[in-house]
């Protein structure tokens, strides 16, 4: 297992065939817990080619100087990815409604 977050990959080879081919990765957070988003393709043996681009977000935990995968979320289609993007943009655009505005301190001496 990799000890450096930059060395984490989802490339997976079996019997000399790269079954999962990582295309791109974006490290979203680093530290003892790392979050990485990957763009990848899977080998389609029936067609002897790689399929469409897929996306996954994975969490890794560093223990004993090695990163180990703890969880993953696979985005099943480009349509689902677009819905996730749209929803996040809406939520971010709304600001932080759950966080109250700071209340100014009262002026003058306190008793």
Secondary structure, 3 states (H helix, E strand, C coil): CCCCHHHCCCCEEECCEEEEEEEEEEEEECCCEEEEEEEEEEEECCCCEECCCEEEEEEEEEECCEEEEEEEEEECCHHHHHHHHHHHHHHHHCCCCCCCCCCCCCCCCCC
